Amino acid sequence: MKNRLPLILTLLFALWPLGSLRGPKNPDSGLPVKEFGALPVVSKGRHQPFDSLARNTLMQLRLKQTMLLEPWNSSFWKPSASKKISATEWLVELMMKPEAGDTRPCFRVDNDDLKFLLGLPKEPDPAKQSDGKHYSWNQMAPKYDAFIHEAQRAAAIKEELRSAYERSVMDLSQSISTYQSVKATLSLFTGPNLEESIAGYRAKFVEVQQALNARTNGQAGDPAILEWAQTQLSAPLIVPPHRPETGKDDTYQNVLNEIRLSAPSAQPHFALASYTAIVSAYRAGDMPAMSKAIADYRSQLEKAGANEEEKSIYSKDLKKGTREQLFNFVEPFYKGMQICAVALLLALAVWFAPEKLEYLRKSSMGLMTVAWVLMTVALIMRMVLEGRPPVTNLYSSAVFIGWAATAAGLIIEKIWPVCIGVVVSAFIGFATLIIAHFLSLSGDTMVMLQAVLDTNFWLATHVVVVTLGYMATYVAGVIGIIYVVRSLVDPSSQAKLGGIFSSMVFGVVCFGVLFSFVGTVLGGIWADQSWGRFWGWDPKENGALIIVLWNALILHARLGGLVRERGLMLLAIVGNIVTSWSWFGTNMLGIGLHSYGFIDAAFYGLWGFIAFNCLIVLLGRLLLPASGAAALKAKKSLDAAGPAKAPLSSPA
């Protein structure tokens, strides 16, 4: 049975993600979640399906991609006491029946001072329909004016000077803005009929213009109508790019702009009629009619277009919507993270009895192979969906480092089958996917690139190569941490495996110095083409250079005899600090041309990671001998001395 366990576990964990390829199921209510979720929409400049819009929006509001309708009735011991719905179900209700959507507790508020400002219960109270964390728009609306005043005050303060309360206010302000914009997406179609709704919108155009004229003349104007116009203009774009009366147009429009740009006598865009049928069927509770309306709309998209080029736009978006919805449902990186966690536990167990638990080492290898294949497929799918190389932002850099480190660890384990490489593979894979998960809490991970980054050639060369340099430095650093921890727990491991550890780190650092150097040079060439200078001592450029210099220092120190086995490991651990500063720390400075991914929340995590590595270096320097040979010699001397001459700390 032990011999078969690796194969059985590998097959079971391989079948797990494969079982998700059937795609999402529609709920028992018959709501066509799968069909509606695949329809195309444009939000923040990115073409995506409604499924992605729903997930990203709910993630920003609630930090989860699912929704509990009654979280006050749920607990750790009774998680199923509250009905859970998908993000797309929540989005459909919010857009098509906003009067019901406004009652759903989709906003997460953790700051007690902010709860006091909004008059929200701080503790779980089923009588008030509150779990003390999640609240509905209707619960916050009575205090909205006071909140707006606080948001305006907080916005005037520099970001780095804001208190925790003020940061919470700004975060909630952004969430409310997103919520209102998404809710307005289909508000035109909740009226009695399309013609009357369009006429109502056109009447409001006059009111908006009057309010703007009043503002121009120094008068107050009507703030409510201006807020309505701003919300409508910020709504996601759902109208496909073709209006017969204006000719070819390759941009999507939101409903307000579509009506504003079309002539009053013109026939409404076919998308408006289609969404009217979809929303009307939903509000009437007729799910078969809603499914038919969605199918008819897809059929119109496939046939519409003034020419083949326009038809290809529709076809591309429809295919992309279906693929991205499936990608979202499978959640390959989240499943990969869980597989890495299981593999890590199995690999760590091997260290207690390596010879007896060899089958667990093989099992861990099998699971990490599954995780690597899953991550590979996921990266390829992201590249296809984005039309970009694998690394475009902080999120994608995290999953790419995890993917590359997983491969590196498996290769190391194949060369030295002593259950070190597989631990490195599982640990870095799990850690980077955890980092990616927290980075995804801010919303869409496939965001549009800034203009200066919008170059696939350099994204595929400089960014990929330098990120591989990051990966190698982390792999060497984690091997160093394993060396110190294992040697402290089991001093004999330093004597037995010290030479293997040294060979691993030396080889990985050689790889790291090559890729970090080449990647940095390629970055300089890209900078020369983009900004007209090869090097400008930007914080990110300095960080990349420090990685190159540090890896070179490690090699020179080892080859020159300045450090031995222990010194090599400790220098490699310091490489974790150097790389983390270049990867995250320079972004937190908020200055320089490379600050594309500022994340204030990672500040404490970064300094905690730096402190942890400093502690490991200190323990290794103070408590470990210089090499495994020295450790072996000390052990032999201690054994020869006998119990009488043993140190006082040794057991009698």
GUVO-883305 format. One line per 8 residues: number of its first residue (from 0); for each residue x, y, z of C-alpha. Coordinates in Angstrom, 1 decimal, m for minus. Layout:
BEGIN
NUM	X Y Z | ... .
END
This chain:
BEGIN
0	0.0 0.0 0.0 | 2.8 2.4 0.9 | 4.4 1.9 m2.6 | 1.0 2.8 m4.2 | 0.3 5.8 m2.1 | 2.3 8.3 m4.2 | 0.4 7.3 m7.3 | m3.0 7.3 m5.6 .
8	m2.5 10.8 m4.1 | m1.1 12.2 m7.3 | m4.1 10.9 m9.3 | m6.6 12.1 m6.7 | m5.2 15.7 m6.6 | m4.9 15.7 m10.4 | m8.6 14.8 m10.8 | m9.6 17.6 m8.4 .
16	m9.1 20.5 m10.8 | m10.1 18.4 m13.7 | m13.5 17.9 m12.1 | m14.0 21.7 m12.3 | m13.8 21.8 m16.1 | m17.5 21.3 m16.4 | m17.9 25.0 m15.5 | m20.3 26.6 m13.0 .
24	m23.7 25.2 m12.4 | m26.8 27.2 m12.4 | m28.5 27.4 m8.9 | m31.7 25.5 m8.1 | m33.7 28.7 m8.8 | m33.0 28.2 m12.5 | m31.2 31.6 m12.7 | m29.0 31.3 m15.8 .
32	m25.8 32.4 m14.0 | m23.5 30.5 m16.3 | m25.1 32.0 m19.5 | m25.2 35.6 m18.1 | m21.8 35.4 m16.6 | m20.2 34.8 m19.9 | m21.6 37.9 m21.6 | m19.1 40.5 m22.5 .
40	m18.6 43.8 m20.6 | m15.8 46.4 m20.4 | m14.7 47.7 m17.0 | m11.7 49.9 m16.3 | m10.6 49.5 m19.9 | m10.5 45.7 m19.9 | m12.8 43.4 m21.9 | m14.1 40.7 m19.5 .
48	m17.2 38.6 m18.8 | m19.8 39.6 m16.2 | m18.5 36.8 m14.1 | m15.2 38.5 m13.7 | m16.8 41.9 m13.0 | m18.9 40.3 m10.3 | m16.0 38.5 m8.6 | m13.7 41.5 m8.7 .
56	m16.4 43.9 m7.4 | m17.5 41.6 m4.6 | m13.8 40.9 m3.7 | m13.2 44.7 m3.4 | m16.4 45.1 m1.2 | m16.4 41.9 0.8 | m12.9 40.4 0.4 | m14.5 37.2 m0.9 .
64	m16.0 35.9 m4.1 | m19.1 34.5 m2.5 | m21.9 36.1 m0.6 | m23.7 35.1 2.6 | m27.2 36.3 2.6 | m27.6 36.1 6.4 | m24.0 36.1 7.9 | m25.4 36.8 11.3 .
72	m26.9 33.3 11.3 | m23.6 31.7 10.3 | m20.6 30.7 12.5 | m17.5 28.6 12.4 | m19.5 25.7 13.8 | m22.5 26.2 11.5 | m21.1 27.5 8.2 | m24.1 26.4 6.2 .
80	m26.7 28.2 8.4 | m26.7 31.1 6.0 | m27.4 30.6 2.3 | m24.4 31.3 0.1 | m24.7 32.7 m3.4 | m22.1 33.2 m6.1 | m20.7 36.6 m7.0 | m22.7 36.5 m10.3 .
88	m26.0 35.8 m8.6 | m25.3 38.8 m6.3 | m24.4 41.0 m9.3 | m27.5 40.0 m11.3 | m29.7 41.0 m8.3 | m27.9 44.3 m7.7 | m28.1 45.4 m11.3 | m31.6 44.0 m12.2 .
96	m33.4 44.4 m8.9 | m31.5 47.1 m7.0 | m34.2 47.5 m4.4 | m33.4 43.9 m3.2 | m29.6 44.2 m3.8 | m29.4 47.2 m1.5 | m30.5 44.9 1.4 | m27.6 42.5 1.0 .
104	m24.7 42.8 3.5 | m22.0 43.1 0.9 | m19.8 45.8 2.5 | m17.2 44.7 5.0 | m16.3 47.3 7.6 | m13.8 46.5 10.3 | m12.9 49.9 11.8 | m14.9 50.5 15.0 .
112	m14.7 54.3 14.6 | m16.1 54.1 11.1 | m18.9 51.8 12.4 | m19.8 54.5 15.0 | m19.8 57.2 12.3 | m22.3 55.1 10.2 | m24.4 54.0 13.1 | m23.6 50.4 12.5 .
120	m23.7 47.7 15.2 | m20.2 46.7 16.3 | m21.1 43.3 17.7 | m23.0 40.4 16.1 | m26.7 41.1 16.6 | m29.2 38.8 14.8 | m32.1 41.2 15.8 | m30.4 43.9 13.8 .
128	m29.4 41.5 11.1 | m25.7 42.1 11.6 | m22.7 39.9 12.2 | m20.6 42.9 13.3 | m18.6 42.9 10.0 | m20.8 43.0 6.9 | m23.4 45.6 6.2 | m25.9 46.5 3.4 .
136	m26.2 49.8 1.6 | m29.6 50.4 3.3 | m27.9 50.1 6.7 | m25.3 52.8 5.8 | m27.4 55.1 3.7 | m29.0 57.1 6.6 | m25.5 58.4 7.6 | m24.2 58.8 4.1 .
144	m24.0 62.6 4.2 | m21.8 62.5 7.3 | m19.6 59.9 5.7 | m19.2 62.0 2.6 | m18.0 64.9 4.8 | m15.4 62.6 6.4 | m14.3 61.2 3.1 | m13.7 64.7 1.7 .
152	m11.6 65.5 4.8 | m9.6 62.3 4.6 | m9.0 62.8 0.8 | m7.3 66.1 1.6 | m4.7 64.4 3.8 | m1.6 62.9 2.2 | m1.9 59.1 2.0 | 1.2 58.4 4.1 .
160	m0.2 60.7 6.9 | m3.7 59.1 7.2 | m4.7 57.3 10.3 | m6.1 53.8 10.3 | m9.6 55.3 10.5 | m9.0 57.7 7.6 | m7.6 54.9 5.5 | m10.8 52.8 6.3 .
168	m12.9 55.8 5.2 | m11.1 56.1 1.9 | m11.3 52.4 1.2 | m15.1 52.4 1.9 | m15.5 55.5 m0.2 | m13.9 53.7 m3.1 | m16.1 50.6 m2.5 | m19.3 52.6 m2.4 .
176	m18.3 54.4 m5.6 | m17.7 51.0 m7.3 | m21.0 49.6 m5.9 | m23.1 52.5 m7.2 | m21.4 52.4 m10.6 | m22.1 48.7 m11.0 | m25.6 49.1 m9.7 | m26.3 51.7 m12.4 .
184	m25.1 49.4 m15.3 | m28.6 48.2 m16.1 | m30.8 50.8 m14.3 | m32.3 51.9 m17.7 | m33.9 48.5 m18.1 | m35.7 48.4 m14.7 | m38.4 50.8 m16.0 | m41.8 49.9 m17.5 .
192	m40.5 49.8 m21.2 | m37.5 50.8 m23.2 | m39.0 53.8 m25.0 | m40.2 55.5 m21.8 | m36.9 54.8 m20.1 | m34.9 56.3 m23.0 | m37.2 59.4 m23.0 | m36.6 59.7 m19.2 .
200	m32.8 59.6 m19.8 | m33.0 62.3 m22.5 | m35.1 64.5 m20.1 | m32.4 64.2 m17.5 | m29.7 65.3 m20.0 | m31.4 68.7 m20.0 | m31.3 68.8 m16.2 | m27.6 67.8 m16.2 .
208	m26.8 70.6 m18.6 | m28.7 73.1 m16.5 | m26.8 72.0 m13.4 | m23.5 72.3 m15.3 | m24.4 75.8 m16.5 | m25.3 76.8 m13.0 | m21.9 75.6 m11.8 | m20.2 77.6 m14.5 .
216	m22.1 80.7 m13.4 | m20.9 80.2 m9.8 | m24.2 78.8 m8.6 | m24.7 75.5 m6.7 | m26.6 73.6 m9.3 | m28.4 70.4 m8.5 | m25.9 68.0 m6.8 | m28.2 65.1 m7.0 .
224	m28.5 65.2 m10.8 | m24.8 65.7 m11.2 | m24.1 62.7 m9.0 | m26.5 60.7 m11.1 | m24.7 61.7 m14.3 | m21.3 60.9 m12.8 | m22.4 57.5 m11.6 | m24.0 56.6 m15.0 .
232	m20.8 57.7 m16.8 | m18.6 55.6 m14.6 | m20.8 52.5 m15.1 | m19.3 49.5 m16.9 | m19.6 49.5 m20.7 | m22.2 46.9 m22.0 | m23.2 48.3 m25.4 | m21.1 46.6 m28.2 .
240	m19.2 48.7 m30.7 | m21.6 49.3 m33.6 | m24.2 52.0 m34.3 | m25.5 51.9 m37.9 | m26.3 55.7 m37.9 | m22.7 56.7 m37.1 | m20.8 54.0 m39.0 | m18.0 51.9 m37.7 .
248	m17.1 52.4 m34.0 | m14.7 50.0 m32.2 | m15.4 51.1 m28.7 | m17.9 49.9 m26.2 | m20.2 52.4 m24.5 | m22.2 52.5 m21.3 | m25.9 53.0 m21.5 | m25.8 56.8 m20.8 .
256	m23.3 57.5 m23.6 | m25.1 55.2 m26.0 | m28.3 57.2 m25.6 | m26.4 60.6 m25.6 | m24.5 59.8 m28.9 | m27.5 58.3 m30.8 | m30.0 60.5 m32.6 | m33.5 60.7 m31.0 .
264	m35.1 59.4 m34.1 | m32.7 56.5 m34.5 | m33.6 52.9 m33.8 | m32.2 51.9 m30.3 | m29.1 49.7 m30.4 | m30.0 46.0 m30.5 | m28.2 45.5 m27.1 | m30.6 47.8 m25.4 .
272	m33.6 45.8 m26.5 | m31.8 42.6 m25.6 | m31.0 43.7 m22.0 | m34.6 45.0 m21.7 | m35.8 41.5 m22.3 | m33.2 39.9 m20.0 | m34.0 42.3 m17.1 | m37.8 42.1 m17.6 .
280	m37.7 38.3 m17.5 | m35.6 38.3 m14.3 | m37.8 40.8 m12.5 | m40.9 38.7 m13.5 | m39.2 35.6 m12.1 | m39.4 33.9 m15.5 | m36.0 32.2 m15.7 | m36.7 30.2 m18.9 .
288	m37.5 33.5 m20.7 | m34.3 35.1 m19.3 | m32.3 32.2 m20.6 | m33.9 32.6 m24.0 | m33.3 36.3 m24.0 | m29.6 35.8 m23.2 | m29.3 33.2 m26.0 | m31.0 35.5 m28.4 .
296	m28.6 38.3 m27.5 | m25.6 36.0 m28.1 | m27.0 35.0 m31.4 | m27.4 38.7 m32.4 | m23.8 39.4 m31.4 | m22.5 36.5 m33.5 | m24.5 37.8 m36.6 | m24.1 41.6 m36.0 .
304	m21.5 43.8 m37.4 | m21.2 46.0 m40.5 | m18.2 44.0 m41.7 | m16.0 41.0 m40.9 | m13.7 43.1 m38.6 | m16.6 44.0 m36.4 | m17.9 40.5 m36.3 | m14.5 39.3 m35.2 .
312	m14.7 41.8 m32.3 | m17.9 40.2 m31.1 | m16.7 36.7 m31.7 | m13.4 37.4 m29.8 | m15.2 38.8 m26.8 | m17.8 36.0 m26.7 | m15.0 33.4 m26.7 | m12.9 35.3 m24.2 .
320	m15.9 35.6 m21.9 | m16.5 31.8 m21.9 | m12.9 31.0 m21.3 | m12.4 33.5 m18.6 | m15.5 32.4 m16.8 | m14.2 28.8 m16.8 | m10.8 30.1 m15.6 | m12.5 31.9 m12.7 .
328	m14.5 28.8 m11.8 | m11.6 26.4 m11.8 | m9.5 28.7 m9.6 | m6.2 27.0 m10.6 | m3.9 29.2 m8.4 | m6.1 28.8 m5.3 | m6.2 25.0 m5.8 | m2.4 25.0 m6.5 .
336	m1.9 26.8 m3.2 | m3.8 24.1 m1.3 | m1.9 21.3 m3.1 | 1.4 23.0 m2.2 | 0.3 23.1 1.5 | m0.4 19.4 1.6 | 2.8 18.6 m0.2 | 4.8 20.7 2.3 .
344	3.3 18.9 5.2 | 4.2 15.5 3.7 | 7.7 16.6 2.9 | 8.4 18.0 6.4 | 7.1 14.7 7.9 | 9.8 12.9 5.9 | 12.6 14.6 7.9 | 11.6 12.8 11.1 .
352	12.4 9.4 9.5 | 13.8 9.8 6.0 | 14.4 6.1 5.3 | 11.1 4.9 6.6 | 9.0 7.6 5.0 | 10.5 7.6 1.5 | 7.0 7.0 0.2 | 5.9 10.3 1.6 .
360	8.8 12.1 m0.2 | 7.6 10.5 m3.5 | 4.0 11.5 m2.7 | 5.1 15.1 m2.1 | 7.0 15.0 m5.4 | 3.9 13.8 m7.2 | 1.7 16.5 m5.6 | 4.2 19.2 m6.5 .
368	4.3 18.0 m10.1 | 0.5 18.3 m10.2 | 0.7 21.8 m8.7 | 3.4 22.8 m11.2 | 1.4 21.5 m14.2 | m1.7 23.3 m12.8 | 0.2 26.6 m12.4 | 1.7 26.2 m15.9 .
376	m1.8 25.8 m17.5 | m3.1 28.7 m15.5 | m0.2 31.0 m16.6 | m0.8 30.0 m20.2 | m4.5 30.7 m19.8 | m3.8 34.1 m18.3 | m1.4 34.9 m21.3 | m4.1 33.9 m23.8 .
384	m6.8 36.0 m22.0 | m4.6 39.0 m21.6 | m2.7 38.7 m24.8 | 0.5 39.5 m22.8 | 3.6 37.7 m21.5 | 3.3 36.1 m18.0 | 4.5 39.0 m15.9 | 2.6 42.3 m16.1 .
392	2.0 43.4 m12.5 | 2.7 42.5 m8.9 | 0.1 39.7 m8.8 | 1.4 38.0 m11.9 | 5.0 38.4 m10.7 | 4.1 36.5 m7.5 | 2.5 33.6 m9.4 | 5.3 33.5 m11.9 .
400	8.0 33.3 m9.1 | 6.0 30.6 m7.5 | 5.7 28.7 m10.8 | 9.5 29.0 m11.5 | 10.5 28.2 m7.9 | 8.3 25.1 m8.0 | 10.1 23.9 m11.1 | 13.5 24.7 m9.6 .
408	12.7 22.8 m6.4 | 11.6 19.7 m8.4 | 14.9 19.8 m10.4 | 16.9 20.1 m7.2 | 15.1 17.2 m5.7 | 15.7 15.1 m8.8 | 19.5 15.8 m8.6 | 19.7 15.5 m4.7 .
416	16.8 13.3 m3.5 | 17.1 14.2 0.1 | 13.7 16.0 0.6 | 15.2 19.5 0.5 | 14.3 20.5 m3.1 | 10.7 19.4 m2.7 | 10.3 21.4 0.6 | 11.7 24.5 m1.2 .
424	9.3 23.9 m4.1 | 6.3 23.5 m1.8 | 7.2 26.3 0.6 | 7.9 29.0 m2.1 | 5.0 27.8 m4.2 | 2.6 28.1 m1.2 | 4.1 31.4 0.0 | 4.0 33.2 m3.3 .
432	0.4 32.0 m4.0 | m0.6 33.3 m0.6 | 0.9 36.6 m1.5 | m0.9 36.6 m4.8 | m4.2 35.8 m3.1 | m3.8 38.9 m0.8 | m2.8 41.0 m3.8 | m6.0 39.9 m5.6 .
440	m8.1 41.4 m2.7 | m7.8 44.8 m4.3 | m9.8 43.7 m7.4 | m9.0 42.8 m11.0 | m5.7 41.0 m11.4 | m5.7 41.4 m15.2 | m5.7 45.2 m15.2 | m4.8 47.4 m18.2 .
448	m1.2 48.3 m18.4 | 0.2 51.8 m18.2 | 1.4 53.1 m21.6 | 5.1 52.9 m20.7 | 4.7 49.1 m19.9 | 2.6 48.4 m23.0 | 5.4 46.6 m24.9 | 5.1 42.8 m25.2 .
456	8.7 42.3 m26.3 | 10.2 43.9 m23.2 | 7.6 42.3 m21.0 | 8.7 39.0 m22.4 | 12.4 39.6 m22.1 | 13.4 42.1 m19.4 | 10.6 41.4 m16.9 | 10.6 37.6 m17.3 .
464	14.4 37.3 m17.1 | 14.8 39.6 m14.1 | 11.9 37.8 m12.3 | 13.7 34.6 m12.8 | 16.6 36.2 m11.1 | 14.3 37.1 m8.1 | 13.2 33.5 m8.1 | 16.7 32.0 m7.9 .
472	17.7 34.3 m5.1 | 14.7 33.3 m3.1 | 15.3 29.6 m3.7 | 18.9 30.0 m2.5 | 17.7 31.9 0.6 | 15.1 29.3 1.5 | 17.7 26.6 1.2 | 19.8 28.6 3.6 .
480	16.9 28.9 6.1 | 16.3 25.1 5.9 | 20.0 24.5 6.5 | 20.0 26.7 9.7 | 16.7 25.3 11.1 | 17.5 21.7 10.4 | 21.0 22.1 11.9 | 19.6 23.6 15.0 .
488	17.0 21.0 15.5 | 19.2 18.1 14.4 | 22.9 18.9 14.5 | 23.8 15.6 12.7 | 22.0 16.9 9.6 | 24.7 19.6 9.2 | 27.4 17.0 9.2 | 25.5 14.7 6.8 .
496	24.0 17.2 4.4 | 26.3 20.2 4.7 | 28.1 19.5 1.4 | 24.8 19.0 m0.5 | 23.4 22.2 0.9 | 26.5 24.1 m0.3 | 26.3 22.6 m3.8 | 22.6 23.5 m4.1 .
504	23.1 27.1 m3.0 | 26.2 27.7 m5.1 | 24.5 26.4 m8.3 | 21.3 28.3 m7.7 | 23.2 31.6 m7.0 | 25.2 31.1 m10.2 | 21.8 30.9 m12.0 | 20.6 33.9 m10.1 .
512	23.5 36.2 m10.8 | 23.3 35.4 m14.6 | 19.6 36.1 m14.9 | 19.5 39.1 m12.6 | 22.4 40.7 m14.5 | 21.0 40.0 m18.0 | 17.5 41.2 m16.8 | 18.9 44.4 m15.4 .
520	20.8 45.2 m18.6 | 17.7 44.5 m20.7 | 15.8 46.8 m18.4 | 18.3 49.6 m19.1 | 17.9 49.2 m22.8 | 14.1 49.4 m22.4 | 14.5 52.5 m20.2 | 16.7 54.1 m22.9 .
528	14.0 53.5 m25.5 | 11.2 54.6 m23.2 | 12.7 57.5 m21.3 | 15.9 58.4 m23.2 | 18.4 57.2 m20.6 | 19.9 53.8 m19.9 | 20.2 54.3 m16.1 | 18.8 56.9 m13.8 .
536	19.4 55.6 m10.2 | 15.6 55.1 m9.8 | 14.8 53.1 m6.5 | 13.7 50.1 m8.6 | 16.8 50.2 m10.7 | 19.0 50.4 m7.6 | 17.2 47.4 m6.1 | 17.8 45.3 m9.2 .
544	21.5 46.3 m9.2 | 21.8 45.4 m5.5 | 20.5 41.9 m6.3 | 23.2 41.5 m9.0 | 25.9 42.8 m6.7 | 24.8 40.6 m3.7 | 24.7 37.4 m5.7 | 28.1 38.3 m7.2 .
552	29.4 38.9 m3.6 | 28.2 35.5 m2.5 | 30.1 33.8 m5.3 | 33.3 35.8 m4.8 | 33.2 35.2 m1.0 | 32.8 31.5 m1.5 | 35.3 31.1 m4.3 | 37.8 33.3 m2.5 .
560	37.6 31.3 0.7 | 36.2 34.2 2.7 | 33.2 32.1 3.9 | 32.7 28.5 4.3 | 29.6 26.4 4.4 | 27.8 28.3 7.1 | 28.8 31.7 5.7 | 27.5 30.8 2.3 .
568	24.1 29.9 3.8 | 23.8 33.0 5.8 | 24.7 35.2 2.8 | 22.0 33.4 0.8 | 19.5 34.2 3.5 | 20.3 37.9 3.4 | 19.5 37.6 m0.3 | 15.9 37.2 0.7 .
576	16.0 40.6 2.3 | 17.7 42.2 m0.7 | 15.2 40.7 m3.2 | 12.1 41.5 m1.1 | 13.3 45.1 m1.0 | 13.6 45.3 m4.7 | 10.4 43.4 m5.4 | 8.1 45.2 m2.8 .
584	10.0 47.7 m0.8 | 10.8 50.1 m3.7 | 7.1 50.2 m4.6 | 6.2 51.3 m1.0 | 8.4 54.3 m1.4 | 5.8 55.8 m3.7 | 8.5 57.5 m5.8 | 10.3 56.8 m9.0 .
592	9.3 55.8 m12.5 | 8.8 52.1 m11.5 | 6.2 52.6 m8.7 | 3.4 50.9 m10.5 | 2.2 48.7 m7.6 | 2.1 50.7 m4.4 | 0.5 48.6 m1.6 | 0.4 50.2 1.8 .
600	m0.9 47.0 3.4 | 2.2 45.1 2.7 | 4.4 47.4 4.8 | 4.2 45.4 8.0 | 4.5 42.1 6.2 | 7.7 43.1 4.5 | 9.3 44.3 7.7 | 8.2 41.1 9.5 .
608	9.8 39.0 6.8 | 13.0 41.0 7.0 | 13.0 40.6 10.8 | 12.5 36.8 10.5 | 15.4 36.5 8.1 | 17.6 38.6 10.4 | 16.7 36.3 13.3 | 17.6 33.2 11.3 .
616	21.0 34.7 10.3 | 21.7 35.7 13.9 | 20.9 32.2 15.2 | 23.0 30.6 12.5 | 25.9 32.8 13.2 | 25.8 32.3 17.0 | 24.8 28.7 17.4 | 26.2 26.8 14.4 .
624	29.8 25.7 13.6 | 31.4 27.0 10.4 | 30.8 23.8 8.4 | 29.4 20.3 8.5 | 32.9 18.9 8.9 | 33.4 21.0 12.0 | 30.0 19.9 13.4 | 31.0 16.2 12.8 .
632	34.3 16.7 14.5 | 32.6 18.4 17.5 | 30.1 15.5 17.7 | 32.9 12.9 17.7 | 34.8 14.8 20.4 | 31.7 15.0 22.5 | 31.0 11.3 22.1 | 34.6 10.4 23.0 .
640	34.5 12.6 26.1 | 31.7 10.6 27.6 | 28.9 11.6 29.9 | 31.2 12.9 32.7 | 32.7 15.5 30.4 | 29.5 16.5 28.6 | 28.3 20.1 28.9 | 26.0 21.0 31.7 .
648	23.2 21.5 29.3 | 23.4 17.9 28.1 | 21.0 15.3 29.6 | 22.6 13.2 32.3 .
END
